[in-house]
Amino acid sequence: DHTCVTCSKFLSGTSMSTPMVSGVAAIHLQKEPFLTPAELRDRLTGESIKGALNFNGIPINFRASTPNQLLHITGSCGGTFFVDTPVSIASPNYPSQYPSNLRCKWTARVPTGQEVVVNFNEFDTEALYDTVKVCNGPECFQDSVIAELSGQLSATGLRYESDDSVLTIELV
């Protein structure tokens, strides 16, 4: 019943994960068309983010049957993450230079009532040309910008917190 605000329903199956994994597999095969099935499997599992899934409210018998891995493409630019453990993000090709005219958008979500905290361990963009915006909410509007950064900066003190459960980082 979609009108019940206290009800929950657990669905199991591959109806949504199959097309997503197939899409990421296609991206890998486009770059490396001669990957064997075993090599492709190793790429998919090796690049996944381990321990990223939140199992609150999931029956214990289902928790044990999942590898707890979030599909991820190394070198991809951006994404949306629901996190309850730390996650690392980086520009494509890090620690080498990222491609010209790159636009990336990462959105981090945490449980309602919590805040997203971002700490920059390293920061180096092409000063005056490339900017990183840290914003409250799922979009970077003028009134939601917490910080706008550019150039080579000391990572000491580059720590920002969201006002609510969603924070967005844009590289433009």
N, C-alpha and C positions, 0 to 999 in steps of 0.2 A: 504494500500500500504506500504510494508515494506521498500521501498526506500525513503519515505518522512521523512525528518528530522524535520519538523515543525508540523507534524500532530500528533494527539492523538486520541485514541479510548478508550471508556469506556466499559468494559465488566462486566456483572453482572451474578452471578450464583454460584452454589455450586460445580462445577466440580473439583476444586482443594481442597477446604476446607473439603469436605466430606471424602476423603481418609486420610487426615491428622488427622482430629478429630477422625476418626475410629481407626487409629493407636494408638493415645494417649489413647483412651478408652480401647483398647486391652491391653496396658501396665498396666493400672490401674486394669483391670479385671484379669490379670495374677497374680498380687500381692494380690488382694482381690476379689476372684471369686464370692463372695456372695453379692456384692453391688447391691442394687436395682437401677432401672433406675433413680430415683430421686437422690439417693446418688451419682451416677456416674455423673449426670448433675451438682450437687453441687461441686464435685471435679474439674470438667473441668472448670467451671466458677470461682470457688474460687481460683484456682491456676493460672488463666490467668493474664497477665500483663495489667492492666487497663490504658487507655489513651495512648497507645503506637503507635497507627496508625496515619500516616500523611495523612490528608485529603486535602492537597493542590491540586487544580484542580478537585476535586470531586464535582459534583453538590450537592447543599444543600439538595435536597429531598432524596439523597442516604445517606448523613451524618446522617440525623435524624433517619434512619431505622437501624443503626448498633449500637451494644453495645460498639464498640471501645475497644475490648479486643483482645490481642495477645495470641494465644495458647501457653501454657508453662507447663512443667512438673516439679513440685517441686522436688528437689533432683536430677534433671538431671544434666548432666555435660557438659556444653558447649552450643553453639548455635550461630546463626547469628541474629543480631538485626538491624533493620533500626530505628533509634531513632531521635526524635526531642524534646524529654523531657527526664529528667534523668531516668536511669534504674539501678537497683541494681542487682548485681550478687554475688553469694557465692558458695563455694564448697559444695558438698553434705554433709548432716548431720550438717552443720553449725548451731550453734556454737560448736558442738561437733567435735570430730576428723573425718576426711574424711577417706575413705577406703584406704588400702595399694595399691600400684602400680596404682594409679589413674592418668589418663591423661585426661585433659579437654582443650577445645579450645573455646573461646568466640570471636566472631568478631562483632565489632560495626561499623555501617555505618551511616553517616549523609549526608545531601544534599551536592552536589558538591560545592566546594568553602568554605566549613566549615571545622573545625577541631574537632576531637574527643578528649575529655578531660576525663581522668580517675583519680579519687581520691580514695585512699585506706583509709577506715575508721579504719580497723583493719588488721594486717598482722602477720600470724604465720604459718610457714611451718616447716617440720622436716629439721633442718639445715643440709646442705651438701648433703642431699638425695633428697629433693623436691625443685624445683625451679619454680618461676613464671617469665615468660618473657613477656615484654610489647613490641610490635613491630608495626612498620609502615606497613600498607598494610594487605592483607588477609592471609599472611603466615609469619612465623617467620624464615626468612633466616638470616644468620650471619650479613649481612650488613643492615638489617632492625631492629635490636634489639635496642630499646630505653633504656631499663633497664632490668637487670637480678637480681632477688631478692630471698633470701633464709633466713630462720630462723625467729626469733621473732624480728620484727622491730617496731619502733615507727611510727605510721601512720602520724605523723606531718611531712609535707613536701613531702609525697609520692603522688605527683601529676605529671602526665605526659600528654603531648599533642602529637597528631599525626601530621605528616607533611602534610597530606591530609585528605580525607574524610573517611578513613578506618583505624581502629586500631584493633590489635589482642592481646589477652591475652592468654597465654598457661600456664597451670599447669602441670609440668612433674616431 
